[in-house]
Amino acid sequence: MKQSANPWIEIAAEVAAFSLLTASIVLLWRDNLLLLAVLLVEASATLRLWHDRVDVSSFVVLGSAGLFAEVVFVHFGVWHYANPTLLGVPLWFPVAFGTAGLIGQRLARTSAEIWDRITIPQRRKG
């Protein structure tokens, strides 16, 4: 990841993206197709904004792994969804999980960048 000019702006964008994702799910979970459409738009926007190999890989791998795990958990009765579509899981779930994973890894990378900017100058002094 290239260092951004202002990682605080990156953090703000990442928190805003996560907040929008969360609000969309909370407000629209009863309508699987509408929520899927909204989440596909949000996922497309996040992938347009953040689209290096790690970003795309995070989205695909975490969305797929999350779906697999949820299907297993639901199948064995660990929990259930109030509005399932396929195999006990809502249709929009892998898109939401992939987007959340993408945003999460971006938050981790940007936080590490901020941490490095704070601590590296202090290490050079000592």
C-alpha positions as CSV (number, residue, x, y, z in Angstrom):
1,M,0.0,0.0,0.0
2,K,1.4,3.3,-0.9
3,Q,1.5,5.9,1.9
4,S,-1.3,8.3,1.5
5,A,-0.8,12.1,1.8
6,N,-3.1,12.2,4.8
7,P,-3.9,8.9,6.5
8,W,-6.5,10.7,8.7
9,I,-8.6,11.4,5.6
10,E,-8.2,7.7,4.7
11,I,-9.4,6.6,8.2
12,A,-12.4,9.0,7.8
13,A,-13.3,7.5,4.4
14,E,-13.0,3.9,5.8
15,V,-15.1,4.7,8.9
16,A,-17.7,6.4,6.7
17,A,-17.8,3.3,4.4
18,F,-18.2,1.0,7.3
19,S,-20.9,3.2,8.8
20,L,-22.8,3.2,5.5
21,L,-22.5,-0.6,5.2
22,T,-23.8,-1.0,8.8
23,A,-26.7,1.4,8.3
24,S,-27.7,-0.2,5.1
25,I,-27.9,-3.6,6.7
26,V,-29.8,-2.4,9.8
27,L,-32.3,-0.5,7.7
28,L,-32.9,-2.8,4.8
29,W,-32.4,-6.4,6.1
30,R,-36.1,-7.3,5.7
31,D,-35.8,-6.8,1.9
32,N,-33.1,-9.2,0.6
33,L,-33.2,-8.1,-3.0
34,L,-33.1,-4.3,-2.2
35,L,-30.3,-4.8,0.3
36,L,-28.4,-6.9,-2.2
37,A,-28.7,-4.2,-4.8
38,V,-27.6,-1.5,-2.3
39,L,-24.7,-3.6,-1.1
40,L,-23.5,-4.3,-4.7
41,V,-23.4,-0.5,-5.3
42,E,-21.5,0.0,-2.0
43,A,-19.1,-2.9,-2.8
44,S,-18.5,-1.4,-6.3
45,A,-17.8,2.0,-4.9
46,T,-15.3,0.6,-2.3
47,L,-13.6,-1.5,-4.9
48,R,-13.3,1.6,-7.2
49,L,-11.9,3.5,-4.3
50,W,-9.6,0.8,-3.1
51,H,-8.6,-1.7,-5.8
52,D,-5.1,-3.0,-5.4
53,R,-4.6,-6.8,-5.4
54,V,-4.8,-7.1,-1.6
55,D,-8.1,-5.1,-1.7
56,V,-9.7,-7.3,-4.3
57,S,-8.4,-10.5,-2.8
58,S,-9.7,-9.4,0.6
59,F,-13.2,-8.8,-0.8
60,V,-13.3,-12.2,-2.7
61,V,-11.6,-14.4,-0.1
62,L,-13.4,-13.0,2.9
63,G,-16.8,-12.9,1.2
64,S,-16.4,-16.6,0.2
65,A,-14.9,-17.8,3.5
66,G,-17.6,-15.9,5.4
67,L,-20.4,-17.4,3.3
68,F,-18.9,-20.9,3.8
69,A,-18.6,-20.5,7.5
70,E,-22.2,-19.0,7.8
71,V,-23.7,-21.9,5.9
72,V,-21.9,-24.4,8.2
73,F,-22.9,-22.5,11.4
74,V,-26.6,-22.2,10.3
75,H,-26.7,-25.8,9.2
76,F,-25.5,-27.0,12.7
77,G,-27.8,-24.7,14.5
78,V,-25.2,-22.3,15.9
79,W,-27.6,-19.4,14.9
80,H,-30.1,-18.5,12.3
81,Y,-31.1,-15.5,10.2
82,A,-34.5,-13.9,10.5
83,N,-34.7,-13.5,6.7
84,P,-32.7,-16.3,5.0
85,T,-32.7,-16.8,1.2
86,L,-30.4,-19.7,0.3
87,L,-29.0,-22.4,2.6
88,G,-30.2,-20.5,5.6
89,V,-28.2,-17.3,4.8
90,P,-29.5,-14.1,3.2
91,L,-28.5,-13.6,-0.4
92,W,-26.7,-10.3,0.4
93,F,-24.5,-11.9,3.1
94,P,-21.3,-12.6,1.1
95,V,-21.3,-9.1,-0.4
96,A,-21.7,-7.6,3.1
97,F,-19.0,-9.8,4.6
98,G,-16.6,-9.2,1.7
99,T,-17.1,-5.4,1.9
100,A,-16.7,-5.5,5.7
101,G,-13.5,-7.5,5.3
102,L,-12.2,-5.1,2.7
103,I,-12.9,-2.1,4.9
104,G,-11.5,-3.9,7.9
105,Q,-8.2,-4.6,6.2
106,R,-8.0,-1.0,4.9
107,L,-8.6,0.3,8.5
108,A,-5.8,-2.0,9.7
109,R,-3.4,-0.9,7.0
110,T,-4.1,2.8,7.5
111,S,-3.9,2.5,11.3
112,A,-0.5,0.8,10.9
113,E,0.6,3.7,8.7
114,I,-0.5,6.2,11.2
115,W,1.3,4.2,14.0
116,D,4.5,4.1,11.9
117,R,4.3,7.9,11.3
118,I,4.0,8.5,15.0
119,T,6.6,6.0,16.3
120,I,9.3,6.0,13.7
121,P,10.4,9.7,14.3
122,Q,10.5,8.9,18.0
123,R,12.8,5.8,17.3
124,R,15.2,8.0,15.3
125,K,15.6,10.5,18.1
126,G,16.6,7.8,20.6
